[in-house]
Each structure stands twice: as structure tokens, then as C-alpha cells.
Amino acid sequence: MKSLSVTLTGAFSYTGRYIGQELLRRKIPFQSLTNHTRPSVYSSSSIPVVPLQFQDASLLISALQKSTILINTYWIRYPAKGVMHETAVQNIGFLVQCAKQAGIQKIIHISVSNPSPDSQLSYFKGKAEAEEIIQKSGIPFTILRPTLVFGKEDVLLHNIAWLLRHFPFFMFPSPSTCLIQPISAEEVGYFAVESIHSRTNQILDLAGPEIVSMKEMVQQIGRACGYPRPIYSTSLGITMAAVKILNAFLQDRIITEEEILGLLKNHLVSSQPPLGRASFSDWLMQEGSSLSTHYINDYKRFFS
């Protein structure tokens, strides 16, 4: 029997790095399947890296045979360079089939809160389809469904703070009272690694103890970073027109229409009792002064 070892997709990504750090803390050996290597994420360790590709099954099976557990964070935030959410679902199917042939004993998959195969939003629909592939694979699994994951590297929070610092007001489509239930990135890492030891198939929402409205969240960020601004409720069309101008100026995708619609539909709130304990408000007060210092270009980070 092989000893416990992990293959982690995206070990250098935002959520993946917290899972990787938890694996290191517990001294569980792991390798990363990734195309985005950032050695500075793990300053004290050298993480074995295998390119993540979805064309050559034999290469992927060979890489996976070194591990007993697969922790998957692979997904795409938005369609880009010909890769759609539907493509990402197909890629996960390919990964799962290779994992099965490689003898992987368990899959831990990072999904999202409130996925639905009937959703009109391709992000949430695709997440549901990926979950179904894993559930039907015959491999024991844990599926984790985080809400908004907050942490020092979070793009959304940083860039909201940056916008508040550089513009005299903030706008968001009505109703700005839509709800969010953030969970800390450290806790996502903890639950992902803790799931290795679960002997039953499970699907868990990962949400924190606080529920705030979008307006309240922006107000909290403004106070924490020292740039409180008035918040105006607008139509979706006006907001997206402003976002389009900013995207062109910054050469980025600050937020997508699907992400906004997901917020407006309260998809980032769980109906289950919260598993997370970390306070989002307390974290903001501790980290707020560092949030608005620089802009994080998500598009350049992954596609340049």
C-alpha cells in the first residue's frame, strides 16, 4: 500500500497556496500540477511541480500514480483565450478519469457555494457539472463549497480597496443589500486537508460566521483601508459600462457580469450552519491598511 501523499492542482494559486501551506504544516508530502509556478509562495520548501495538461493521458496518469490523494482546485474564473467554463468541465472530467486509472484513493474537490446544473450562469452550472463527474467516478470524494474566500492575496477585496482609494465613490447594481458570507482562506486550507481523513463521501459548504451585505462589505473595506466613500446603487447596465472602461484602462477583468449576478442572487451565502470561525470584520481591521496599496491584475497574472 502506498503511503499518504497528495497531488494538488494549483498549489501556487490563491486557494491552493493555503492548502499547500496546511499540507506542509502537517508534513504531508505533495506535488503540484500547475502551469503557474510562483516559488515565493513557499519560501522554505521546494515543491515538486508537474505541468498541468489535458491532452496526454499517459503523462497525467504517470504523475498521479505518485500520490494517493488528489486535491483539485483547478477551475477558471472567466472564459479567456478560447477556454470556456464548459472546457474546464471537460478538463476536470479528463483529470478524474486519469486519477481513476492512476489508482487515486480519494478526490477532494474545491467547488463553490450554491452550484446548480439548472443555473443560467455558466460558472455555477459548470461547477455543478464538475461535481457530478466526481460523484459518478467511483472514487471516494469530499466536495467543498466555499463562499467568498478572504485572505491577504484576495483579488476582489484588494481591488475594491484600490478603487476606493482612487475614486471618490463606489457603484454597484441594485440591490446592494445582496448578502455575502465570507470564509477565511486559512480555514479553506484546513478543511481541505482535514478531509483527507474522512472515510465517507461528503459535500460540505464552507462559510464563515458573519453574513454581510455587499454595501456593508464595501463600507467595512473603506473604513479599514482609510478611504470611506459613498456607495451608489445603479443599474446592472451602468455598472458594467463603468467596469468595461476600467477593464480597458487597467487591461484586466475587475469583475465579470456573471460574478455580479451571482452576488445579486445571494449565491455566496450558505444555508448550512457555518463551519468557519474566523471573523471577516476582525480580519479587515487587522489587514485593512495593506489592502489599498497596490492593484492586483488578475488577467496579467495568469495570461501574460
Summary of the structure (lengths in Angstrom):
residues: 304
radius of gyration: 19.2
end to end distance: 42.1
largest distance: 61.4
contacts: 989
relative contact order: 0.14
helix: 44%
strand: 16%
